[in-house]
Amino acid sequence: MEKMKFIKFEDDGMIPNNESLAVAIYPGAFKDNPETIEETFNKNGWTNSWTNGVFDYHHYHSNTHEVLGVRSGSALLLLGGEEGQEVEVHTGDVAVLPAGTGHKKISASADFQIVGAYPGGVSPNKKVGDIGERPYVLEDIQNAPLPKTDPVYGNEGPLLKEWT
């Protein structure tokens, strides 16, 4: 696996992002066995999982963190809102988005599939950056509990070190 990347995003006035926690990118974490992504997330306590794509508009979840693992194909995602950062993801890559982190799909290959899950199986809310969502979403983001495990590595993962 390539070196992990951590990216922090500021509140852009529409998308709050997370002032305390960085997005974690695990390049190639499941490159050799993408079919085990969902099982691994679930085994590590990241449940309420699904397989689909990523919405093509900015959205975020204020009440929970989210892990996304690329099961097939590739995509260009925009993380952090309109002024955020484009991130290209490929089969086997994983991204962990802290509560509040904006994300949207810019483009994707025809075979793009992603597995998503949430720590402790929380049901995510979906926010789109409407002004009426504030200020309670800011409180939700700060109150989203830290995960007990790393979605990829379980009890010993780099996410736990980075997010403490």
C-alpha positions in Angstrom: 0.0 0.0 0.0 1.2 3.5 -0.8 1.7 6.0 2.0 -1.5 7.2 3.7 -2.5 10.8 3.1 -4.3 13.1 5.6 -6.1 16.2 4.2 -7.8 18.9 6.4 -10.5 21.1 5.1 -11.8 24.5 6.5 -15.4 25.5 6.8 -16.2 27.2 3.5 -19.4 28.9 4.7 -21.6 26.3 2.9 -19.9 23.0 3.7 -18.7 22.9 7.3 -16.1 20.2 6.9 -14.4 19.2 10.2 -12.0 21.6 12.0 -10.7 18.9 14.3 -10.3 15.8 12.0 -8.6 15.2 8.7 -9.8 13.0 5.8 -7.7 9.8 5.7 -6.9 8.3 2.3 -5.6 4.7 2.2 -4.3 4.3 -1.4 -4.5 0.6 -2.6 -5.6 -0.8 0.8 -7.7 -3.4 -0.9 -6.0 -3.4 -4.3 -5.5 -7.2 -4.4 -8.9 -8.1 -2.8 -11.5 -5.4 -3.3 -14.3 -8.0 -2.9 -13.4 -8.1 0.9 -14.0 -4.3 1.5 -17.5 -4.6 3.0 -16.7 -7.7 5.1 -13.6 -6.0 6.5 -15.4 -2.7 7.3 -18.2 -4.7 9.0 -15.8 -6.9 11.0 -14.1 -3.7 12.2 -17.4 -2.2 13.5 -18.1 0.0 10.5 -21.6 -1.2 9.5 -24.9 -0.1 8.0 -23.0 -0.7 4.8 -24.1 -0.2 1.2 -22.7 -0.5 -2.3 -23.4 2.1 -5.0 -21.8 5.3 -6.3 -21.3 8.8 -4.9 -23.8 11.6 -5.5 -22.9 14.2 -8.1 -23.7 17.1 -5.8 -22.0 18.4 -2.6 -23.3 16.7 0.5 -22.1 15.7 3.9 -23.2 13.9 7.1 -23.2 16.0 10.3 -24.0 13.1 12.7 -21.4 10.5 11.7 -18.1 9.8 10.0 -18.1 7.7 6.8 -15.7 5.2 5.2 -15.8 4.8 1.4 -13.9 1.8 -0.3 -13.6 1.6 -4.0 -14.8 -1.9 -5.0 -14.4 -1.4 -8.8 -13.5 1.3 -11.3 -12.3 4.8 -10.6 -13.7 8.2 -9.9 -12.7 11.8 -9.5 -14.2 13.1 -6.3 -14.3 16.7 -4.9 -13.8 16.7 -1.2 -14.2 19.6 1.1 -16.8 21.7 -0.8 -16.4 23.9 -3.9 -13.0 25.2 -2.8 -11.9 21.7 -1.7 -9.6 19.3 -3.3 -10.0 16.8 -6.2 -9.0 13.3 -5.3 -8.8 10.5 -7.8 -9.7 7.1 -6.4 -9.2 3.6 -7.9 -10.2 0.0 -7.1 -9.0 -0.8 -3.6 -8.6 2.7 -2.3 -10.3 3.8 0.9 -11.2 7.3 2.2 -12.5 8.0 5.7 -14.5 11.2 5.8 -14.9 12.9 9.2 -18.4 14.1 10.0 -19.1 17.4 8.1 -16.8 16.6 5.2 -18.3 17.6 1.9 -18.0 15.2 -1.0 -19.3 14.8 -4.5 -18.5 12.8 -7.7 -17.1 14.8 -10.6 -16.7 11.9 -12.9 -16.4 8.1 -12.8 -15.7 5.1 -14.9 -18.7 3.0 -16.1 -17.8 0.2 -13.6 -17.3 2.5 -10.6 -18.7 1.0 -7.4 -18.1 2.1 -3.9 -18.8 0.5 -0.5 -19.8 2.9 2.3 -20.2 2.3 6.0 -20.4 4.1 9.4 -18.8 3.5 12.8 -21.2 1.7 15.0 -23.8 1.4 12.1 -25.1 5.0 12.6 -27.7 6.0 10.1 -26.3 9.0 8.3 -28.2 12.2 7.8 -27.7 13.9 4.4 -27.0 17.6 4.4 -26.3 19.7 1.3 -24.9 23.0 2.6 -28.2 25.0 3.0 -27.8 28.0 5.2 -30.8 26.8 7.3 -28.8 23.7 8.4 -26.6 25.8 10.6 -25.8 26.2 13.4 -27.1 22.9 14.7 -25.0 20.9 12.2 -21.8 22.4 13.7 -22.8 21.1 17.1 -23.6 17.6 15.5 -20.2 17.5 13.9 -18.4 18.2 17.1 -20.5 15.6 19.0 -20.1 12.8 16.4 -18.2 10.2 18.5 -14.8 9.1 17.5 -14.7 5.6 16.0 -13.5 2.8 18.3 -11.7 1.1 15.4 -10.0 1.8 12.2 -12.3 0.5 9.3 -9.3 -1.2 7.5 -7.0 -2.3 10.3 -9.3 -2.7 13.3 -7.8 -1.9 16.8 -4.4 -0.9 15.6 -5.1 1.4 12.6 -3.4 4.7 11.7 -6.8 6.4 11.8 -7.0 6.0 15.6 -3.5 7.6 16.0 -4.3 10.5 13.7 -7.8 11.2 15.1 -6.8 11.2 18.9 
